[in-house]
Amino acid sequence: MTTSTSSISSFSDKLIQVLDRVEYRRIETGEDMEDVARIRYRAYKMADILPMSGTKLIDEIDFDDHAYVFGVYFEEQLISTVRLHHVTPDHRVSSTRTVFPEAIDALLDAGLSLIDPTRFAADPDIMKEMPAIPYLTLRISVMAAAYFDTDRVLQLVSPQHAAFYKRVFYAETVVPPQKNCGKYNIDLTLMATNTREVGRTLLTRFPFFISQPSERRMMFSRNPGDTLPPLNIIPTARYVPAGSLGVDLPL
């Protein structure tokens, strides 16, 4: 069944209204990282994604210089988190690469750059009442692709979630579902969104993914003279002028 244009527009309008009550925070302090660890623990324990005994919910690649850990706050309450890696042929630190090294190296050897969003976790109780959380959280990966001008956004997901990423992010399968994926307790498949080909379509169809350059700079800038990032970053989708996608092509 094809989703109608009017229903997508209505959904997008509702998401933008929710965004008015959302703030993002780049996690760079010990106290905030502890909050991230707690929400990861609750989410992963309920979903049985990782063996919790002895598992480090904060690991060394959380602090890689191409890693960005974010918290999503709804009415000042942390509701979800995600970690992004900006992966390039010259900097191959990536959570997904530890699971599917040959597939990731093939992309990098072809000269492509990637956004690798992993460690997505949402408060299980709030997730039940707020199904918009994946959209609010993964909006960050769309902004990252625009800021870093990357060729692909990766999705390392369970097969049962593949349809969502195909429908919303136009993702294509890179590695079909696999069992025994490293330390994970679940089957995994690797998908990827070709941002060069579908970026404009994605932003046009779902305007809540749009952002102003100023928002992206606050989210990802790490210039040598920068101080700590702003404590709270307000989504800017509502403030992008009508008819603009907030970014030059291709994304």
Buried (B, 14 or more C-beta within 10 A) or exposed (E): EEEEEEEEEEBBEEBBEBBEEBBBBBBEEEEBBEBBBBBBBBBBEEEEBBEEEEBEBBEEBBEBEBBBBBBBBBEEEBBBBBBBBBBBBEBBBBBBBBBBEEBBBEBBEEEBBBBBBBBBBBBBEBBEEBEBBBBBBBBBBBBBBBBBEBBBBBBBBBBEEBEBBBEBBBBBBBBEBBEEBEEBEBBBBBBBBBBBBBBBEBBEBBBBBBBBBEBBBBBBEEEEEEEEBEEEBBBBBBEBEEEEBBBEEBB
